């Protein structure tokens, strides 16, 4: 009887883990993502061409908005927000190291141009 109770509690815990993602929350996150995408299109198609905004201002804005979209996708649609802290850190920390490696390699890449004659 103890194994049946454990099985029932395990199934209930699995159901509770993803129960907080309701249809209302899905639509809420959808409209946030839609709003961020509309802002990106507004910057790209109207603001930047009409006001001649330099790319060193526009590109960081795109990167920041894209990181916000990535956060919402990973947190809600991939259910990372509802996972335990250890699993989230096991996913996030390697990604941070990869981003750091990309930044270091990007910084060092201009030396290749200087070496060619």
N, C-alpha and C positions, 0 to 999 in steps of 0.2 A: 504494500500500500504506500510505502514511503516513496518508491520510485515513481508511482503514478502521480503523487502529489508534486514531486520535483518536476516531472514532465509538464504538468499543468502550469506550475509557476514559471517555468522556463518559457513556455509558449506565451503566457500572459506578459512576461517581461519583454519579449520580443515585440509584441503588439504595442505595448506602451512606449517603446523606444521611438517608433516612427508615427505614433498617434498624433503628435503635435503638428504634423504637416497636413493641414486641412485644405479643402478647396479654397477657402477664403485666403489662407496664407499663400497658397500658390498664385492666386490672382494678384495679391498684394505685391509679391516679388516680381511677377510678370510686369505689372505697371511701373514698378521702380526701374526694371531693366529697359522697358520701353521708353521711359522718360530720359534715362541716361543716353540711350541710343538717339533719341530726338535731339538732345543737346549736342551730341557729336555731329549729327547731320547739319544742325543749325550752324555750328562753328565751321564745318567744312564747306558747306554750299552757299552760305550767305555772309557770315561774319568775316571770315578770312579773306575772301575775294573782294568784297566791297570796301573794306577798311584797310586792305593791304597789311594785315598783321603778319609780322615776321614768323618764320617757322620755329625759331627758338622760343617763342611763346606758345604757339599752337601745339607743337609736338608734345611737350610735357603735359598740357591739358588733356590731350588724347590718351596719353599713358595713364594718367591719374584716373580718368573716367573708365578706362578699360580695366584697371585694377579693381575699381569699385564693382564693375560688372562681374569680374572673375570671382570676387568675394561672395557676391550673392549667389552665383551659380554653384560654387563649391559648397557654401554653407547650407543652402536650402535644398537644391536639387540633387546634390550628391550626399546629402544628409550628414555632412561633417560637423555641422553645428550641434547635432543631437548625439554625437558620439562621445565616448569618454575622452578625457584630456590626453591620456597616453597615446591613443590612436591618432588623435589630431596632431600631436607633436611629432609623431613618427612620420606623418605625411608632410607637415609644414617645414620642419627643420631641413630635410634634404632639399626641398625646393628652394629654401633661402640660400643654401650652399651653392646650388646650381646657378641661381641669380647672381650671387657674388662672383662665381667663376666666370660667368658671361661678362660681368662688368670689368673684371681684371683683364680678361682676354681682349675686350674692346679697347681698353686703355692701352694695352701693349701692342695693339695691331698697327698703330701708326709707325712703329719702328721698321716694319717691313717695307713701307713705302720709302723711308729714308735710305735703306740699304741698297735698293735698286738704283743703278746708275744709267 
